[in-house]
Amino acid sequence: MNFAIMTVFIIPFYIAIPAIILYFVIKFAVKNAMKELKQENNL
């Protein structure tokens, strides 16, 4: 019974942590892409 209760609490973290990491990686990539596009347009 204890194991089942622990699993219910662990599974959301197992899904959420990679999702949060992906969010920040994509956000950083988009930010850099926008910066590069602005620089290219200025040249």
C-alpha positions in Angstrom: 0.0 0.0 0.0 2.8 2.4 0.8 4.5 1.8 -2.5 1.3 2.6 -4.4 0.9 5.9 -2.5 4.6 6.8 -3.2 4.1 6.0 -6.9 1.1 8.3 -7.2 3.3 11.2 -5.9 6.5 10.2 -7.9 4.8 9.8 -11.3 3.8 13.5 -11.7 7.4 14.6 -10.9 8.7 12.0 -13.4 6.6 13.6 -16.1 6.8 17.3 -14.9 10.6 17.6 -14.4 11.5 16.7 -18.1 8.6 18.9 -19.3 9.9 21.9 -17.3 13.5 21.3 -18.6 12.2 21.0 -22.2 10.2 24.3 -21.7 13.3 26.2 -20.7 15.5 24.6 -23.4 12.9 25.6 -26.1 12.5 29.1 -24.6 16.2 29.6 -24.6 16.5 28.3 -28.2 13.7 30.6 -29.4 15.3 33.6 -27.6 18.6 33.0 -29.3 17.0 32.5 -32.7 15.1 35.8 -32.4 18.4 37.5 -31.4 20.2 36.0 -34.4 17.4 37.0 -36.8 17.5 40.6 -35.5 21.3 40.7 -36.0 21.0 39.4 -39.6 18.3 41.9 -40.4 20.5 44.8 -39.1 23.4 43.7 -41.4 
